[in-house]
Amino acid sequence: MTAKNPDQTVMQKAIEEAKKTMFKDMGGPFGAAIINSDGTIISIASNTVLADHDASAHAEINAIRKASAIKKTHDLSGCILYTTAYPCPMCLSAIIWANIKDVYYGCRSEDADAIGFRDDFIYDYIRHQNQEKPIVRLTETNREACLDLFKLYHDHNKTLY
């Protein structure tokens, strides 16, 4: 069941931003906007992976970076994110880290998969369904030295986020 989008004009702005950079070959068909709970727009961004030569320059990440800079905080609690596609695993993680609780998306992950994007492959990998084709090798090393670093952070009562 599809929820009614409470503000289609915000999504339209994300779509327009995606079109601008998409047709300049700066990135894919992805746009995002972040608004305050009162509906005011904080940031609008698009995918700039190709222009920035940065695999993390997805629309949601770019919008979170802009909103965080504008609000001068990493905590975007109370903000709402609109995105033209269901967030990939990286973007979904960033949304969670930013404490954004409400996300409205346009296309589904299978729609991105249908035009060649790898979101579903990564979600399958996370669910351990692609272990016959490992794409990254994770190996623990120097744990004790790293634990000392963690203990130092903890003992100095540094900010948790």
FIDOKE-830576 format. One record per atom (N, C-alpha, C): residue number from 1; residue in one letter; x, y, z. Coordinates in steps of 0.02 Angstrom, whole numbers, padded with zeros to 5 digits, m for minus. Last residue first. Layout:
BEGIN
NUM|a|X|Y|Z;
...
This chain:
BEGIN
161|y|01367|00493|00970;
161|y|01320|00514|00918;
161|y|01294|00455|00880;
160|l|01446|00555|01115;
160|l|01420|00497|01077;
160|l|01369|00523|01027;
159|t|01588|00648|01158;
159|t|01519|00649|01134;
159|t|01502|00585|01096;
158|k|01693|00580|01289;
158|k|01683|00614|01225;
158|k|01610|00605|01203;
157|n|01750|00543|01413;
157|n|01680|00564|01407;
157|n|01667|00604|01344;
156|h|01870|00483|01418;
156|h|01871|00556|01414;
156|h|01800|00585|01405;
155|d|01837|00349|01410;
155|d|01863|00375|01474;
155|d|01865|00451|01476;
154|h|01802|00337|01273;
154|h|01753|00327|01326;
154|h|01775|00360|01390;
153|y|01927|00358|01212;
153|y|01868|00400|01194;
153|y|01817|00397|01251;
152|l|02000|00254|01271;
152|l|02022|00323|01280;
152|l|01963|00371|01266;
151|k|01932|00143|01220;
151|k|01932|00155|01292;
151|k|01951|00228|01307;
150|f|01964|00156|01084;
150|f|01894|00160|01105;
150|f|01890|00176|01180;
149|l|02104|00135|01092;
149|l|02077|00198|01065;
149|l|02005|00208|01088;
148|d|02105|00005|01140;
148|d|02135|00058|01180;
148|d|02109|00126|01158;
147|l|02049|m00060|01031;
147|l|02010|m00057|01093;
147|l|02038|m00004|01140;
146|c|02156|m00051|00944;
146|c|02095|m00013|00929;
146|c|02050|m00007|00990;
145|a|02243|m00138|01005;
145|a|02263|m00068|00995;
145|a|02202|m00025|00982;
144|e|02165|m00257|00995;
144|e|02185|m00230|01060;
144|e|02205|m00156|01055;
143|r|02150|m00280|00855;
143|r|02093|m00264|00897;
143|r|02114|m00231|00963;
142|n|02227|m00306|00739;
142|n|02248|m00256|00788;
142|n|02192|m00233|00835;
141|t|02092|m00360|00635;
141|t|02164|m00355|00649;
141|t|02177|m00299|00699;
140|e|01971|m00452|00546;
140|e|01989|m00417|00607;
140|e|02065|m00417|00615;
139|t|01915|m00430|00385;
139|t|01962|m00467|00427;
139|t|01981|m00425|00487;
138|l|01809|m00448|00253;
138|l|01815|m00414|00317;
138|l|01858|m00457|00363;
137|r|01801|m00422|00084;
137|r|01828|m00468|00134;
137|r|01839|m00427|00198;
136|v|01670|m00407|m00032;
136|v|01716|m00374|00014;
136|v|01739|m00425|00066;
135|i|01601|m00492|m00108;
135|i|01621|m00430|m00140;
135|i|01667|m00388|m00095;
134|p|01583|m00665|m00139;
134|p|01601|m00612|m00092;
134|p|01626|m00549|m00129;
133|k|01478|m00760|m00191;
133|k|01512|m00708|m00230;
133|k|01533|m00652|m00182;
132|e|01418|m00838|m00098;
132|e|01459|m00873|m00149;
132|e|01497|m00823|m00192;
131|q|01340|m00750|m00026;
131|q|01405|m00769|00002;
131|q|01448|m00808|m00047;
130|n|01218|m00685|m00044;
130|n|01267|m00687|m00099;
130|n|01336|m00707|m00075;
129|q|01141|m00677|00066;
129|q|01116|m00719|00012;
129|q|01164|m00723|m00046;
128|h|01159|m00598|00178;
128|h|01201|m00658|00169;
128|h|01174|m00705|00115;
127|r|01101|m00477|00182;
127|r|01061|m00533|00209;
127|r|01097|m00599|00201;
126|i|01197|m00407|00113;
126|i|01189|m00394|00185;
126|i|01150|m00450|00218;
125|y|01169|m00456|m00015;
125|y|01234|m00470|00017;
125|y|01230|m00461|00092;
124|d|01044|m00400|m00037;
124|d|01051|m00473|m00035;
124|d|01116|m00492|00000;
123|y|01081|m00264|m00041;
123|y|01035|m00288|00011;
123|y|01039|m00364|00018;
122|i|01161|m00270|m00156;
122|i|01192|m00254|m00091;
122|i|01146|m00276|m00034;
121|f|01067|m00303|m00252;
121|f|01125|m00347|m00243;
121|f|01157|m00334|m00174;
120|d|00981|m00193|m00244;
120|d|00957|m00259|m00224;
120|d|01014|m00307|m00212;
119|d|01067|m00090|m00296;
119|d|01041|m00088|m00229;
119|d|01019|m00157|m00204;
118|r|01131|m00066|m00420;
118|r|01145|m00127|m00382;
118|r|01116|m00130|m00312;
117|f|01047|m00020|m00574;
117|f|01080|m00003|m00511;
117|f|01082|m00063|m00466;
116|g|00975|m00054|m00691;
116|g|01045|m00071|m00686;
116|g|01081|m00052|m00622;
115|i|00841|m00038|m00697;
115|i|00879|00003|m00744;
115|i|00955|m00005|m00733;
114|a|00798|m00128|m00600;
114|a|00775|m00138|m00668;
114|a|00812|m00095|m00719;
113|d|00847|m00072|m00482;
113|d|00878|m00133|m00508;
113|d|00860|m00144|m00581;
112|a|00755|00029|m00466;
112|a|00825|00047|m00477;
112|a|00862|m00013|m00507;
111|d|00644|m00051|m00442;
111|d|00643|m00005|m00499;
111|d|00714|00017|m00517;
110|e|00677|m00114|m00325;
110|e|00675|m00155|m00386;
110|e|00670|m00112|m00449;
109|s|00665|m00009|m00235;
109|s|00732|m00034|m00251;
109|s|00732|m00078|m00313;
108|r|00543|00110|m00303;
108|r|00564|00054|m00260;
108|r|00634|00030|m00279;
107|c|00526|00290|m00311;
107|c|00537|00224|m00341;
107|c|00559|00173|m00289;
106|g|00503|00384|m00189;
106|g|00465|00374|m00250;
106|g|00472|00303|m00276;
105|y|00484|00404|m00010;
105|y|00522|00386|m00069;
105|y|00475|00374|m00128;
104|y|00503|00486|00140;
104|y|00456|00474|00086;
104|y|00496|00461|00023;
103|v|00540|00458|00306;
103|v|00568|00460|00238;
103|v|00511|00444|00190;
102|d|00569|00501|00470;
102|d|00518|00497|00418;
102|d|00551|00508|00350;
101|k|00679|00513|00554;
101|k|00631|00458|00567;
101|k|00579|00450|00512;
100|i|00846|00542|00566;
100|i|00787|00559|00527;
100|i|00739|00500|00532;
99|n|00969|00525|00628;
99|n|00908|00525|00669;
99|n|00847|00551|00632;
98|a|01083|00503|00559;
98|a|01062|00573|00564;
98|a|00998|00581|00606;
97|w|01087|00363|00556;
97|w|01137|00400|00596;
97|w|01117|00472|00607;
96|i|00982|00343|00464;
96|i|00975|00320|00533;
96|i|01024|00357|00578;
95|i|01040|00398|00351;
95|i|00976|00425|00375;
95|i|00966|00405|00448;
94|a|01150|00315|00336;
94|a|01161|00385|00350;
94|a|01097|00418|00378;
93|s|01081|00194|00304;
93|s|01123|00199|00364;
93|s|01135|00271|00384;
92|l|01024|00231|00184;
92|l|00980|00213|00239;
92|l|01019|00216|00305;
91|c|01139|00247|00108;
91|c|01097|00305|00123;
91|c|01051|00291|00182;
90|m|01184|00114|00103;
90|m|01227|00167|00129;
90|m|01185|00227|00150;
89|p|01073|00044|00044;
89|p|01097|00029|00112;
89|p|01141|00084|00142;
88|c|00968|00168|m00038;
88|c|01015|00112|m00039;
88|c|01039|00099|00032;
87|p|00798|00218|m00017;
87|p|00869|00227|m00003;
87|p|00910|00162|m00007;
86|y|00694|00225|m00157;
86|y|00705|00192|m00092;
86|y|00779|00195|m00077;
85|a|00701|00385|m00238;
85|a|00705|00312|m00238;
85|a|00715|00286|m00167;
84|t|00691|00519|m00218;
84|t|00659|00493|m00278;
84|t|00662|00417|m00282;
83|t|00647|00572|m00054;
83|t|00696|00547|m00101;
83|t|00661|00513|m00159;
82|y|00636|00673|00087;
82|y|00602|00651|00026;
82|y|00656|00628|m00022;
81|l|00640|00674|00262;
81|l|00678|00668|00200;
81|l|00632|00641|00145;
80|i|00619|00783|00398;
80|i|00587|00734|00354;
80|i|00626|00734|00288;
79|c|00672|00810|00568;
79|c|00672|00825|00497;
79|c|00641|00768|00458;
78|g|00679|00762|00695;
78|g|00622|00804|00678;
78|g|00619|00823|00605;
77|s|00855|00759|00698;
77|s|00792|00738|00728;
77|s|00737|00787|00711;
76|l|00982|00771|00646;
76|l|00926|00799|00608;
76|l|00859|00773|00633;
75|d|01134|00800|00706;
75|d|01071|00771|00728;
75|d|01013|00805|00693;
74|h|01244|00870|00677;
74|h|01239|00804|00644;
74|h|01171|00772|00658;
73|t|01229|01045|00645;
73|t|01223|00987|00688;
73|t|01222|00923|00646;
72|k|01201|01163|00573;
72|k|01260|01158|00616;
72|k|01253|01103|00668;
71|k|01107|01177|00477;
71|k|01083|01175|00546;
71|k|01140|01172|00597;
70|i|01194|01174|00366;
70|i|01148|01231|00376;
70|i|01125|01234|00449;
69|a|01256|01050|00382;
69|a|01296|01112|00380;
69|a|01253|01172|00395;
68|s|01145|00966|00375;
68|s|01186|00967|00436;
68|s|01229|01030|00439;
67|a|01103|00990|00244;
67|a|01059|01006|00300;
67|a|01098|01011|00366;
66|k|01216|00940|00172;
66|k|01194|01011|00166;
66|k|01152|01031|00226;
65|r|01216|00805|00212;
65|r|01275|00847|00223;
65|r|01256|00921|00221;
64|i|01089|00765|00167;
64|i|01105|00762|00239;
64|i|01165|00808|00254;
63|a|01108|00780|00029;
63|a|01056|00820|00064;
63|a|01069|00821|00139;
62|n|01209|00685|00006;
62|n|01221|00756|m00008;
62|n|01171|00801|00027;
61|i|01138|00570|00043;
61|i|01199|00588|00079;
61|i|01213|00663|00069;
60|e|01037|00571|m00054;
60|e|01020|00574|00017;
60|e|01079|00597|00058;
59|a|01113|00563|m00175;
59|a|01069|00620|m00161;
59|a|01053|00626|m00087;
58|h|01284|00512|m00152;
58|h|01214|00498|m00168;
58|h|01172|00557|m00147;
57|a|01428|00503|m00148;
57|a|01392|00565|m00163;
57|a|01321|00552|m00189;
56|s|01510|00395|m00130;
56|s|01462|00410|m00076;
56|s|01420|00472|m00090;
55|a|01596|00389|m00235;
55|a|01544|00338|m00232;
55|a|01493|00353|m00178;
54|d|01652|00518|m00323;
54|d|01642|00499|m00254;
54|d|01583|00451|m00250;
53|h|01671|00611|m00425;
53|h|01714|00551|m00421;
53|h|01713|00524|m00350;
52|d|01583|00712|m00443;
52|d|01628|00717|m00385;
52|d|01679|00661|m00382;
51|a|01514|00670|m00557;
51|a|01548|00735|m00556;
51|a|01600|00740|m00501;
50|l|01463|00545|m00516;
50|l|01507|00550|m00575;
50|l|01546|00615|m00575;
49|v|01386|00575|m00400;
49|v|01439|00524|m00398;
49|v|01488|00534|m00456;
48|t|01282|00656|m00363;
48|t|01339|00686|m00399;
48|t|01399|00639|m00399;
47|n|01111|00665|m00343;
47|n|01168|00619|m00348;
47|n|01222|00652|m00390;
46|s|01057|00816|m00261;
46|s|01050|00761|m00309;
46|s|01112|00718|m00306;
45|a|00959|00911|m00142;
45|a|01021|00888|m00173;
45|a|01006|00832|m00222;
44|i|00907|01034|m00033;
44|i|00888|00994|m00092;
44|i|00953|00975|m00125;
43|s|00864|01079|00135;
43|s|00912|01065|00082;
43|s|00880|01024|00027;
42|i|00751|01133|00201;
42|i|00819|01146|00226;
42|i|00869|01136|00170;
41|i|00591|01199|00184;
41|i|00644|01160|00153;
41|i|00712|01182|00181;
40|t|00464|01186|00305;
40|t|00514|01228|00271;
40|t|00571|01184|00244;
39|g|00380|01104|00379;
39|g|00374|01104|00306;
39|g|00424|01147|00269;
38|d|00400|01088|00512;
38|d|00350|01139|00493;
38|d|00342|01145|00417;
37|s|00503|00998|00519;
37|s|00436|00973|00534;
37|s|00381|01023|00516;
36|n|00606|01037|00376;
36|n|00591|01039|00447;
36|n|00520|01012|00457;
35|i|00664|00927|00244;
35|i|00623|00982|00269;
35|i|00620|00979|00346;
34|i|00767|00883|00112;
34|i|00755|00877|00184;
34|i|00717|00940|00206;
33|a|00769|00790|m00038;
33|a|00757|00853|m00004;
33|a|00744|00839|00070;
32|a|00849|00717|m00180;
32|a|00825|00714|m00111;
32|a|00815|00784|m00084;
31|g|00864|00614|m00327;
31|g|00861|00679|m00294;
31|g|00833|00670|m00224;
30|f|00931|00525|m00460;
30|f|00915|00525|m00389;
30|f|00918|00595|m00361;
29|p|00980|00462|m00581;
29|p|00914|00494|m00575;
29|p|00889|00498|m00503;
28|g|01161|00494|m00563;
28|g|01101|00457|m00583;
28|g|01037|00495|m00569;
27|g|01274|00626|m00617;
27|g|01252|00570|m00575;
27|g|01187|00541|m00601;
26|m|01313|00713|m00714;
26|m|01346|00719|m00649;
26|m|01328|00660|m00603;
25|d|01263|00739|m00841;
25|d|01304|00680|m00830;
25|d|01344|00684|m00765;
24|k|01169|00833|m00849;
24|k|01237|00858|m00854;
24|k|01288|00802|m00844;
23|f|01057|00763|m00821;
23|f|01067|00782|m00891;
23|f|01134|00817|m00903;
22|m|01072|00751|m00682;
22|m|01070|00691|m00724;
22|m|01086|00709|m00797;
21|t|01058|00879|m00634;
21|t|01125|00848|m00633;
21|t|01128|00786|m00676;
20|k|00920|00903|m00666;
20|k|00974|00951|m00682;
20|k|01041|00916|m00686;
19|k|00851|00793|m00610;
19|k|00853|00802|m00683;
19|k|00910|00849|m00704;
18|a|00867|00818|m00474;
18|a|00896|00758|m00503;
18|a|00902|00765|m00579;
17|e|00790|00934|m00462;
17|e|00862|00937|m00448;
17|e|00898|00877|m00479;
16|e|00663|00882|m00492;
16|e|00692|00934|m00535;
16|e|00768|00939|m00524;
15|i|00647|00794|m00383;
15|i|00647|00768|m00452;
15|i|00681|00818|m00499;
14|a|00643|00885|m00278;
14|a|00696|00834|m00279;
14|a|00703|00805|m00350;
13|k|00527|00954|m00313;
13|k|00590|00990|m00311;
13|k|00650|00942|m00312;
12|q|00434|00851|m00295;
12|q|00445|00879|m00362;
12|q|00510|00918|m00366;
11|m|00438|00835|m00158;
11|m|00462|00781|m00201;
11|m|00476|00808|m00271;
10|v|00378|00957|m00125;
10|v|00446|00943|m00102;
10|v|00476|00888|m00145;
9|t|00251|00943|m00179;
9|t|00295|00995|m00206;
9|t|00367|00984|m00185;
8|q|00187|00846|m00106;
8|q|00212|00827|m00172;
8|q|00258|00880|m00201;
7|d|00176|00807|00048;
7|d|00195|00868|00012;
7|d|00227|00851|m00054;
6|p|00131|00681|00090;
6|p|00102|00741|00120;
6|p|00121|00806|00084;
5|n|00081|00550|m00008;
5|n|00137|00595|00001;
5|n|00110|00661|00029;
4|k|00001|00414|00059;
4|k|m00008|00478|00024;
4|k|00050|00523|00042;
3|a|00081|00255|00041;
3|a|00058|00310|00083;
3|a|00049|00373|00041;
2|t|00031|00110|m00040;
2|t|00070|00171|m00046;
2|t|00039|00225|m00002;
1|m|00042|m00059|00000;
1|m|00000|00000|00000;
1|m|00045|00062|00000;
